[in-house]
Amino acid sequence: MTSPTLAGPARPVALALCAAASEPLRRALTTTEAAAYTGISVSTLEKKRVYGGGPVFLKLGRGVRYRVQDLDSYMDERTFGSTSEYTLH
């Protein structure tokens, strides 16, 4: 299986990752896969891991993984109905 790229629309990749994540093993996503799933760049996810403010991640040995439910929660917490609802934390 090839790694998804961030070039072009990420939606088909994200849908495929959703299907893969719903399998019984509940596969955790790599940073590249998490970036495609959320629409957040790889470098932003990496910076947020260092400085905070990003989605919860797993550290497995030297690898970093993201659970789909954690990414969904992260995005749900940042859902607004209008720009007036948004406040900087």
C-alpha positions as CSV (number, residue, x, y, z in Angstrom):
1,M,0.0,0.0,0.0
2,T,1.4,3.4,-0.9
3,S,1.2,6.4,1.4
4,P,-1.4,8.9,0.6
5,T,-0.2,12.3,-0.7
6,L,-1.5,15.6,0.3
7,A,-1.5,16.9,-3.3
8,G,-5.0,17.2,-4.7
9,P,-8.3,16.5,-2.9
10,A,-7.8,14.7,0.4
11,R,-11.4,13.6,0.7
12,P,-11.1,10.3,-1.2
13,V,-8.0,9.5,1.0
14,A,-9.9,10.4,4.1
15,L,-12.9,8.2,3.2
16,A,-10.6,5.3,2.5
17,L,-8.9,5.9,5.9
18,C,-12.2,6.0,7.6
19,A,-13.0,2.6,6.2
20,A,-9.6,1.2,7.2
21,A,-10.0,2.6,10.7
22,S,-13.4,1.0,11.2
23,E,-11.8,-2.5,10.8
24,P,-11.6,-4.6,13.9
25,L,-8.0,-3.7,14.5
26,R,-8.8,0.0,14.7
27,R,-5.7,1.0,12.9
28,A,-3.9,4.1,14.1
29,L,-2.9,6.6,11.4
30,T,0.6,7.9,10.6
31,T,1.2,11.7,10.6
32,T,0.8,11.8,6.8
33,E,-2.5,9.9,6.9
34,A,-3.7,12.1,9.8
35,A,-2.8,15.1,7.8
36,A,-4.8,13.8,4.8
37,Y,-7.7,12.9,7.1
38,T,-8.0,16.3,8.8
39,G,-6.7,18.6,6.1
40,I,-4.0,19.9,8.5
41,S,-0.5,19.9,7.0
42,V,2.1,17.4,8.2
43,S,4.3,20.2,9.4
44,T,1.5,21.8,11.4
45,L,0.8,18.5,13.1
46,E,4.5,18.1,13.9
47,K,4.7,21.6,15.3
48,K,1.6,21.1,17.4
49,R,3.1,17.9,18.9
50,V,6.1,20.0,20.1
51,Y,4.3,23.1,21.2
52,G,0.9,21.7,22.1
53,G,-2.6,22.6,20.9
54,G,-2.8,19.7,18.4
55,P,-4.7,16.4,18.5
56,V,-3.8,13.7,21.0
57,F,-1.3,11.3,19.6
58,L,0.2,7.9,20.4
59,K,4.0,7.4,20.8
60,L,4.8,3.8,19.9
61,G,8.6,3.4,20.1
62,R,9.9,6.0,17.7
63,G,6.7,6.1,15.7
64,V,3.8,8.6,16.2
65,R,0.2,7.5,15.5
66,Y,-3.2,9.2,15.7
67,R,-6.4,7.4,16.5
68,V,-9.3,8.4,14.2
69,Q,-11.6,9.0,17.2
70,D,-9.0,11.4,18.6
71,L,-8.8,13.3,15.3
72,D,-12.6,13.4,15.1
73,S,-12.8,14.8,18.7
74,Y,-10.1,17.4,17.9
75,M,-12.1,18.6,14.8
76,D,-15.4,18.5,16.7
77,E,-14.0,20.8,19.4
78,R,-13.2,23.3,16.6
79,T,-16.6,23.4,15.0
80,F,-18.4,26.7,14.9
81,G,-21.6,28.1,13.4
82,S,-20.2,31.6,12.7
83,T,-17.0,33.5,13.1
84,S,-18.5,35.4,16.0
85,E,-18.5,32.1,18.0
86,Y,-14.8,31.6,17.6
87,T,-12.5,32.9,20.3
88,L,-8.8,32.4,20.6
89,H,-7.8,30.3,23.6
